[in-house]
Amino acid sequence: MASFDGIASKFDENIYGTTKGKLRHKLLCHYLSDFLMQPPLRVADVGGGTGVMALEFAKRGHTVFNVDISKDALDIAKERLAGFKNASVLQCSLSEWTGSPDLIICHAVLEWLPEPEEPIRHLWEQLPAGGQLSLSFFNYHAALFNNAIYGNFDYIERGMRVKNQVRLNPKFPHKPEVIMAVIEQLAGAEIKHSAGIRCFHDYMKDKERQSASFDDIFALEVRFGKTPPYKEFGKYMHYIVQKVSD
């Protein structure tokens, strides 16, 4: 699994200091609003990085564990979560982490792992009956479509792989149908929610409108993000899966 040691501050700024990151975070919070507003839950954000999502839950009184492999990312998370006794950080990899929370969050992690099946199964094994998994990942089909729009045909022919990979760019976008097939094989799994994240924003011709019309874009994303065929254009996919039985 990729570590952002040495570039955690740059990662935090590049992701959450842009309309891309702000919109993704706002949409995920919107879809997780039922959890945010519930009585206090035990929440584990596995691959939680610099603690941006953990902070949302900590502010609302939930017991939050922000888990990541990167020490530098967790140092930022500690500062961000300072003052919240209900929040803690833990340095370990996804495969090493164990727990029994009410909600596991795993956002923008799978695209740093070549094979998604075992990580998903490991997280699922940690959930008790009734627990839920919020899973979001970089969409292979949207990445291909976006590169086609910009004429990056050689890149597509290489399987969207480059020799000198930029450390901030996801390495392994995944096909939603592959992730869905893994989910459908999980014991007691029931899909509660499915949506695309940033179905329109990234394809806008006038990039200035991404900022100037941010609220309008958010409303459009919410309106159509759960509806085929638009949700399949999401740069990220987002699923919420409940373990209805062990």
N, C-alpha and C positions, 0 to 999 in steps of 0.2 A: 504494500500500500504506500502511496506517495506521501512524503512528509514535506511540509512547507517551512521547515527550519531554514532560516536565513532569508526568507522572502515573505514571512508572515505579515509584516506591516504593509508591504507592497500589495500582497494579496487582499488584505482587508480593505485597503484604499481603492484598489482597482475594481473590486467586486461591489462593495457597498457605497462607493463614492460615485457610482454611475447610475443612469436610469435603468440599465439592465438589472443591476443588483438590487436597486431599490424596488423595482417593480416585482421581481421574483420574490423578494422577502415579503412585500405587502400582500401579494397573492397567496403565498403560503400561509401567512397569518390569517388571512380571510378564510381560507379553507380549514384552518385549525381553530377557528374562533370558538367552536363548541367546546373544545378541550380547554382553551384558555379561560373560558368563563365558568367552567365546572368548579365544584369544591376541590380543594387541594389534591393533586395527583402526584404520584411518583413518576418522574419523567427522565428518560435518559436520551440525550442527544449524542448519538454515536457518530463520530466524525464531525463533531460540533465546532471544531476550529476555534475561532476567536470569540465565541460565545454570544453571537448576535441573536440567535433564536432562543438560546437558554435564558437570555435576559428578559425576553418577552414573557416567559413562563415564571421566572423568578419574581418579576414585578407583580404578578398576580397571586403570589403566595404558594405556588407549587414547589415541591421538593425536586430540585433539578441537578442532574449529574451531567456535566459537559465532558465528554470523553474524546480524546484525540491522541494521535501518535506524535504530533509535533509539540515540542517543548516551547518553542517560540510562540506558536499560536495560543497555547494555554497560558503563557505569561500575559498576553493581551487579554485573554478571557478572564484571568484573575483580576485584572484592573477593571474590566468592564463589569464584573459581578461583585466587586468589592462592596461591602455593606449589606450583602444579602446572605444571612446565615443559612437560608434554605437552599443555597446554591454551592456546589463544589465542583472541582475539576479533577480529572483522572487521566494520567498519561498511559495509554496502552493502545494496541492495535484493535481493530474490529474483532478479529478472530480470538483475541485474548480476553476480551471483555465478557463478563458474566453479570447477571443481575436478574431482578424480577419486577420490573416497573409496570405501571399501568399503561404507559405509552412509550414506545421507542420511536425516536425521530432519526431518520437516516437520509439526509438530503445532500445531493451533489457529492456523493462518496463513491458510488458504484462505477462512475466513469473513470476512476483512477485504478480500477481493478479489472484485470483482463477477463476473469470469469465471474459472473454474478451469482451463480447458483449457490455455492457453498456459503458465501457471506450472508445471503438472504436466509438460508436455512439455519445458520448459526443464530442470527437475530431472532428468528421465529422460535427457536428452542428456548430462548430466555423469557419469552412472554408467558404469563399465566393465562388460564382460561379467562376470557373476557377482555384481555389486554389487546392493544391495537398497535399497528406498525404504520408509521407515516413514511412512505418511501418516494423519493424524488430523484430522477437521474437524467443525464444528458441524452437527448433523443437522436439516435443515429439517422433516422429518416429526415428529420428537420435539418441536421447538420449537412447532409448530402444536398438537400434542396437549396439550402442557403449558399453552399459552395457553387452549385450549378448556376444560380442567379448571378454570381460574380464571375462566372466563366472559369472557375478553377478546375478545368477538366482533367489536367494531368494529376492533380491532387486526388481527385475522385478515383482515377484509374489506379492510383497507388493504394487504394483502400483507405484514403484519408489518413495516411501515415507519412511522417516526414522524418528525415535522418536526425535533424537537430530540433527535437521537440521543445517548444517554449514551455517552461515549467508551469506557467499559469493556465495553459490550455489543456482541457480534458484529453486524456490519452485514449480512452476506450469508450466512446459513445455506444450505447446499447439499443437494440431494437425492442420496441415495446412488446411485440408479440413474443419475444424470447423471455422477457421478464414476466409477462403474464402467464406463460406456460409454467414457469417456476412457481409462481404464486398459486396456480390452480392445483399443483401437486402437494402443497403444504397441508398438513392435517388440520382440519377444522377451520380452514380459511374462508372468510366471507368478505368480498370486496364491498366496502361501504361508499367509496368515492373514487372517481377517476376524472382527471382533468389535464389539459395541456397548460403549461406555464409559458407565457410570452408567445402566444399564437400569432400576434400581429406586429408587436413592437419592433422586432428585429428585422422585419421585411419592409419597413417604411422607407420610401424613397427620400423624403425630406427628413433628414436626421435631426434637424432643429426642432421638429414637431414632437420628437420623443420626450423632450423636456418641456416645451411650451404647452403641449396638450396632454401632459402626464395623466391628469385626472380623467380625461376623456378616454384615454387608452386603457386605463385601469377598468373603467366601467365597461368598455367593449370586451376586455379580456374576461371579466366576470360573467358578462352576458352570454358569451359564446364559447368560453373555455372548456365547458363540460359537454359541448354539443358536437357530434360528428358532422361534417368532416373537419371542422376547424380545430378541434382539440389535437388532432394528429399532426398539426403544424407546430405545436408547442415545442420550443427549444428544449424544454424540460417536460417530462411527464410526472404526474403526481398521483399516487395511489394511497388510499387509507384502507388497511386490511385488518379485520378483527378476527381474533382466535376465538371462535364460538365454543370450542371444546378442545380438550387435550387429545 
